[in-house]
Amino acid sequence: MKIVTFQGGLGNQLFQYVFYLWLDMRCDKDNIYGYYPKKGLRAHNGLEIEKVFEVKLPNSSLSTDLIVKSIKLINKIFKNRQYISTDGRLDVNGVLFEGFWQDKYFWEDVDIVLNFRWPLKLDVTNSFIMTKIQANNSISIHIRRGDYLLPKYRNIYGDICNEEYYQKAIEYILKCVDDPFFFVFSDDIDWAKSIINVSNVTFVNNNKGKDSYIDMFLMSLCHHNIIANSTFSWWAAQLNKHSDKIMIAPIRWFKSLFKDPNIFTESWIRI
């Protein structure tokens, strides 16, 4: 039995789903199960991926939960860590896979099809924004503040996507794109308005809580994307289907505590 943990927000769940697909290619599908810890999902908006995308997640059961709890207890008593080669098949059994799997290695040889469930329940405001995005040479800008300002996250993610980053990203777009129209998505719209000074701009902050995934959908419709150091907007850019899209990301993802994830191809512009 192999168990894949799904936790965190929608962006992290998507990376975990890709890892599950990668694992599925190398192992017996009927022997892979999912573990969905309530604590690891409650802090965000629950298990969103199955609600938002047309995907089929691995099954879970009461026995899966009991096995995971047993593994975690054993690991507390006996620090038993084993590094497994990713070459060839993974023939080991009794493995709990827990992580965020933010590495392009896992999707380079996986046929990933991620379609938003349709129709999405768009209200009048979001329908208007969608029409406006599709009618213009649209650029999404994602500004994430909120939890990144909390002490436990600020030392990891905070202050990377600052005013200077966004100004340089906008300058790059202005040099490359004719008649750009910017759509700014943020959980701190007042701060966003204080630093974004362009003529054609719409600020979007009406999708909160369980409706926040709509921002990912709207950003994915934009022609070009300026993302934050956030898997949420990274996936929005990745799901953007424009063949000539410009995707801009910060040169650093973490401040210093962790190695930056290997998720950027040569098509990304790093600033």
C-alpha positions as CSV (number, residue, x, y, z in Angstrom):
1,M,0.0,0.0,0.0
2,K,1.1,3.5,-0.9
3,I,-0.6,6.5,0.7
4,V,-0.4,10.1,-0.7
5,T,-1.2,13.0,1.6
6,F,-3.3,15.8,0.3
7,Q,-3.1,19.0,2.4
8,G,-2.7,22.8,2.2
9,G,-4.4,25.1,-0.1
10,L,-5.6,24.6,-3.7
11,G,-2.2,25.3,-5.3
12,N,-0.5,22.7,-3.0
13,Q,-3.3,20.2,-3.6
14,L,-2.6,20.5,-7.4
15,F,1.1,19.7,-6.9
16,Q,0.1,16.7,-4.8
17,Y,-2.3,15.5,-7.5
18,V,0.5,15.7,-10.1
19,F,2.7,13.6,-7.8
20,Y,-0.1,11.1,-7.4
21,L,-0.4,10.8,-11.3
22,W,3.4,10.4,-11.5
23,L,3.3,7.6,-8.8
24,D,0.3,6.0,-10.6
25,M,2.4,5.6,-13.8
26,R,5.0,3.6,-11.8
27,C,2.9,1.6,-9.5
28,D,-0.2,-0.5,-9.2
29,K,-3.1,2.0,-9.3
30,D,-5.3,-0.2,-7.0
31,N,-2.6,0.0,-4.4
32,I,-2.5,3.8,-4.0
33,Y,-4.7,5.5,-1.5
34,G,-5.3,9.1,-0.4
35,Y,-5.0,10.6,3.0
36,Y,-6.9,13.8,3.6
37,P,-6.2,15.1,7.1
38,K,-8.8,17.5,8.3
39,K,-6.3,19.7,10.2
40,G,-4.1,20.1,7.1
41,L,-7.1,21.2,5.0
42,R,-9.3,23.1,7.5
43,A,-6.8,25.9,7.8
44,H,-7.5,26.7,4.1
45,N,-10.8,26.0,2.4
46,G,-10.9,22.2,2.7
47,L,-10.3,19.7,-0.1
48,E,-10.9,22.1,-3.0
49,I,-9.3,20.3,-5.9
50,E,-12.1,17.8,-6.6
51,K,-14.7,20.6,-6.3
52,V,-12.9,23.0,-8.7
53,F,-11.3,20.6,-11.2
54,E,-12.5,17.5,-13.1
55,V,-10.1,15.1,-11.4
56,K,-10.4,11.7,-9.7
57,L,-8.5,11.5,-6.4
58,P,-7.3,8.2,-4.9
59,N,-9.7,6.5,-2.5
60,S,-9.5,6.7,1.2
61,S,-10.9,4.6,4.0
62,L,-11.0,4.3,7.8
63,S,-8.2,1.7,7.5
64,T,-6.1,4.3,5.6
65,D,-6.4,6.8,8.4
66,L,-5.5,4.2,11.0
67,I,-2.4,3.1,9.0
68,V,-1.3,6.8,8.7
69,K,-1.7,7.3,12.4
70,S,0.3,4.2,13.1
71,I,3.1,5.3,10.8
72,K,3.3,8.7,12.4
73,L,3.4,7.1,15.8
74,I,6.2,4.8,14.8
75,N,8.1,7.7,13.3
76,K,7.9,9.5,16.5
77,I,9.4,6.6,18.4
78,F,11.8,5.3,15.7
79,K,13.2,7.9,13.3
80,N,13.1,5.6,10.3
81,R,13.7,7.6,7.1
82,Q,14.6,6.0,3.8
83,Y,15.5,7.7,0.6
84,I,14.0,6.0,-2.4
85,S,15.3,6.4,-6.0
86,T,12.8,7.9,-8.4
87,D,14.3,5.9,-11.3
88,G,12.2,3.1,-12.6
89,R,9.3,1.6,-10.6
90,L,8.7,2.2,-6.9
91,D,8.4,-1.4,-5.7
92,V,8.4,-0.6,-2.0
93,N,5.2,-1.0,0.0
94,G,3.9,0.5,3.2
95,V,4.9,4.0,2.3
96,L,3.3,7.3,3.3
97,F,4.1,10.1,0.9
98,E,3.8,13.5,2.6
99,G,5.1,16.7,1.0
100,F,4.3,19.4,-1.5
101,W,6.3,17.9,-4.5
102,Q,7.0,21.3,-6.0
103,D,9.4,20.0,-8.7
104,K,8.9,19.9,-12.5
105,Y,10.5,16.4,-12.5
106,F,7.1,15.0,-11.5
107,W,5.1,16.5,-14.4
108,E,7.6,16.5,-17.2
109,D,6.6,12.9,-18.2
110,V,3.0,12.9,-17.0
111,D,0.1,13.7,-19.2
112,I,-1.7,16.3,-17.1
113,V,-5.2,17.3,-18.0
114,L,-6.6,19.9,-15.6
115,N,-10.0,21.3,-16.6
116,F,-12.1,23.6,-14.4
117,R,-15.5,22.1,-13.6
118,W,-18.0,23.9,-15.8
119,P,-20.1,25.8,-15.4
120,L,-18.5,27.6,-12.6
121,K,-21.0,29.5,-10.4
122,L,-20.1,33.0,-11.5
123,D,-22.1,35.8,-10.2
124,V,-22.8,39.0,-12.1
125,T,-19.6,40.7,-10.9
126,N,-17.3,37.8,-11.9
127,S,-19.1,37.3,-15.2
128,F,-18.5,41.0,-16.0
129,I,-14.8,40.6,-15.0
130,M,-14.4,37.5,-17.2
131,T,-15.9,39.3,-20.2
132,K,-13.6,42.3,-19.6
133,I,-10.6,39.9,-19.4
134,Q,-11.4,38.2,-22.6
135,A,-12.1,41.5,-24.4
136,N,-8.7,43.1,-23.6
137,N,-5.0,42.4,-23.8
138,S,-5.2,41.3,-20.1
139,I,-2.5,40.9,-17.6
140,S,-3.2,39.4,-14.1
141,I,-1.2,40.6,-11.1
142,H,-1.4,38.5,-8.0
143,I,-0.5,40.2,-4.7
144,R,-0.6,38.0,-1.6
145,R,-0.3,39.6,1.8
146,G,-2.6,38.3,4.4
147,D,-1.0,35.2,6.0
148,Y,2.4,36.2,4.6
149,L,2.5,39.0,7.1
150,L,2.1,36.7,10.1
151,P,5.4,36.2,12.0
152,K,5.5,32.4,11.3
153,Y,5.2,33.0,7.5
154,R,6.9,36.3,7.1
155,N,10.4,34.9,7.6
156,I,9.7,32.4,4.9
157,Y,7.6,34.2,2.3
158,G,7.3,37.8,3.3
159,D,8.7,40.9,1.6
160,I,9.8,39.0,-1.5
161,C,7.1,40.3,-3.8
162,N,7.4,44.0,-2.7
163,E,6.7,47.2,-4.5
164,E,9.9,47.1,-6.4
165,Y,9.2,43.6,-7.8
166,Y,5.7,44.6,-9.1
167,Q,7.0,47.9,-10.6
168,K,9.7,46.0,-12.5
169,A,7.3,43.4,-13.7
170,I,4.8,46.0,-14.9
171,E,7.7,47.9,-16.7
172,Y,8.6,44.6,-18.5
173,I,5.0,44.1,-19.6
174,L,4.7,47.7,-20.8
175,K,7.7,47.2,-23.1
176,C,6.4,44.0,-24.6
177,V,2.6,44.3,-24.7
178,D,0.4,46.7,-26.7
179,D,-2.5,48.3,-24.9
180,P,-2.2,46.2,-21.7
181,F,-5.1,46.1,-19.3
182,F,-4.2,45.0,-15.8
183,F,-6.4,42.9,-13.4
184,V,-5.1,43.0,-9.8
185,F,-6.1,40.1,-7.5
186,S,-5.2,40.7,-3.9
187,D,-6.2,40.0,-0.3
188,D,-4.9,43.5,0.6
189,I,-6.6,45.7,-2.0
190,D,-5.7,49.0,-0.3
191,W,-2.0,48.2,-0.4
192,A,-2.3,47.0,-3.9
193,K,-3.9,50.3,-4.9
194,S,-1.1,52.2,-3.2
195,I,1.6,50.6,-5.4
196,I,-0.1,49.9,-8.7
197,N,-0.2,53.1,-10.7
198,V,-1.3,52.3,-14.3
199,S,-4.0,53.8,-16.4
200,N,-6.0,50.6,-17.4
201,V,-6.6,48.6,-14.2
202,T,-9.3,46.7,-12.4
203,F,-8.9,45.6,-8.8
204,V,-10.5,42.3,-7.9
205,N,-11.2,41.4,-4.3
206,N,-14.7,40.0,-4.2
207,N,-13.9,36.3,-4.1
208,K,-13.1,35.2,-0.5
209,G,-13.1,32.0,1.4
210,K,-14.8,29.1,-0.4
211,D,-15.1,31.3,-3.5
212,S,-11.4,32.2,-3.7
213,Y,-10.7,29.6,-6.4
214,I,-12.6,31.8,-8.8
215,D,-9.6,34.2,-8.7
216,M,-7.4,31.3,-10.0
217,F,-9.9,30.7,-12.8
218,L,-10.1,34.4,-13.8
219,M,-6.3,34.8,-13.7
220,S,-5.9,31.8,-15.9
221,L,-8.0,33.5,-18.5
222,C,-5.7,36.5,-18.7
223,H,-3.3,36.7,-21.7
224,H,-0.2,37.3,-19.4
225,N,0.5,36.7,-15.7
226,I,2.5,38.4,-13.0
227,I,2.5,36.1,-10.1
228,A,3.4,36.2,-6.4
229,N,5.6,33.6,-4.6
230,S,2.4,31.6,-4.3
231,T,1.4,28.2,-5.7
232,F,-2.1,29.7,-6.2
233,S,-1.0,32.2,-8.8
234,W,1.7,29.9,-10.2
235,W,-1.0,27.4,-11.2
236,A,-3.2,30.2,-12.6
237,A,-0.3,31.1,-15.0
238,Q,0.4,27.4,-15.7
239,L,-3.3,26.9,-16.7
240,N,-3.2,29.9,-18.9
241,K,-3.8,28.5,-22.4
242,H,-2.4,31.4,-24.5
243,S,0.5,30.0,-26.5
244,D,2.3,33.4,-26.5
245,K,1.8,34.2,-22.8
246,I,4.3,36.0,-20.7
247,M,4.7,34.6,-17.2
248,I,6.6,36.7,-14.7
249,A,7.7,35.4,-11.3
250,P,10.0,36.6,-8.5
251,I,13.6,35.5,-8.7
252,R,13.3,34.0,-5.2
253,W,10.5,32.0,-3.8
254,F,11.6,31.7,-0.2
255,K,13.6,34.2,1.9
256,S,16.4,31.9,3.2
257,L,15.0,28.9,5.1
258,F,14.4,26.6,2.2
259,K,15.7,25.9,-1.3
260,D,13.6,27.4,-4.0
261,P,11.3,24.9,-5.7
262,N,12.3,23.6,-9.1
263,I,9.1,24.6,-10.8
264,F,10.2,27.2,-13.4
265,T,11.0,26.4,-17.0
266,E,12.9,28.6,-19.4
267,S,9.6,30.2,-20.6
268,W,9.3,32.0,-17.2
269,I,10.7,35.6,-16.7
270,R,12.3,35.9,-13.3
271,I,12.6,39.3,-11.7
